Amino acid sequence: MGDLIHIDPEYSRWIQTIKQRYLQSQMKAVVKVNQELLYFYWQLGKDIAEMHVEDRWGKKILKNLSIDLQHDLPDVAGLSETSLGYMKRFYLLYSQIDTIRPQAAGEFDPQAVGEIFSIPWGHQRYIIDKCYSDPQKA
């Protein structure tokens, strides 16, 4: 740490301001990354649900899909069979809410979505567990 921070109070306050701006930007970035991941999970869940993948390729399709995705994306976490099932239920749960449905261009209106895509994935899984007592029914 430099001496100036101890000598000049104005400089010290400026350093604190820079620190706060950086931390706020960092938090905004984390929230944006979370929203993008949740949007990806939503889209994949939608694909799984609307393509009726279990009917089309059999009951082990989520296991096979997980293996294939993990092979093609080896550094990506969160593509387990269990997670894919959660993604499907995530889509099914929230697709029932009119304001969440994508607009004509296929993108979500951030004002309409509200806070749903700001809730971390772990919390979303907890909500899904509370809404689906039997995950096999989804």
N, C-alpha and C positions, 0 to 999 in steps of 0.2 A: 504494500500500500504506500502510495506517495505521501510526502509530507504536506502537500498543499491541502489535502482533505482535512488535516488537523489544524491548519492555520487559517484557512479562508472559509467562513460559514456559508457564504454564497455558493462557492464551489462545492462544498459538501452537500448542500440542498440540491444542487443541479445533479450531482451523482445519484442521489436518492430518486430524483424525478426520472432520470434515465433508467434506473433499475426498475421502477414501477411500470414504466411504459413497456419495457422489455418483458416483464412478467405478465402483463396484461396481453401483449401480443402472443406470447407463448400459450397462454390459456385459450385465447381465441383460436389458435391453430389446432390445439388438441380437440376443441369442440367441433371444429370443421372436419377434422379427420374422422372423428366419431360419427358425425352425420353422414359422411360419404360412405363409411363402412356399413352403417345401418341401411343406407339406401341400396348398397350392393346386396346386403343380406335380404332386403325386401325383394329386390329384383330376382334373385336366385330362388327365394321362396315362392315367388309368383310363378317362375318357370316350372318349378317342381309341381306346384298345385295345378296350374292350368294345363300343363302337358300330360297330366295324369300319369306320371312316370312309373308309378307302381303297377298300374294296369298295363302299361305299354311294355315295360321291360322286366317286370317281376318284382317280388317283395324285397329282393336283395339289391335293388337299384341304388339306394342311398349308400350302401356299403361300397358298391362298385364305383359309384360317382366319387365318393370320398377318396378311394384308392387312386383313381385316375387323376383327380384334381391335385392330390398331394404329390403324385409323380410329376405332373406338369408344372406345379408351383411348389417346389420343395422347401422354400424358405418362408412359406405363408402358413401361419397358424390359424386355427379355427375352421378347418375344413373336414372335421371328423364326421362320421356318420351321425353322431348325436347332434352336432351343430347344424348339419343339414336338415335334420328333423325339426330343430328349433326354428330354422329359417322359414321352413314351410308353415309352421304354426304362427310365426311372427306375421307373415303375410296374411294368413287366414284370419287372424285376430283383428288386425288393423284394417284390412280391406273392407270390413263391415262398416267402417266410419266414413261417411260421404266426403268429409273435408280432406281426407288423406288421399283419395284417388287422384292419380296423375291427371294433369290437364291434357288437352288434345295433343300437344307436342310430346307427351310422354314424360314430362318433367313435373316435379312437385312444386306447388306454389308455397314458398317458405312461410308466407303469412297464414295459409290455410293449415299447414302441417302443425304449426305451433311447436310445442315442446317435445312431442313424441320422439322425434329423431335426435333429440339432445340427451335423451336418457341413455346411459351407458348400457352396452350389450348384456353385462352381467345382471343388471336390474331388469332389463327386458326379459331375460330368461326367467327371472323370479316371477314377473307378472304373468308370463306364459304358463308357468307351472301352476299358478293360482287359478288361471282361467281354464286350463285343460287338466282335469283330474286324471284322465286316461289319454296319454299322448298317442296311443294307437288309433284313436278315433279321428284324429286330425288327418 
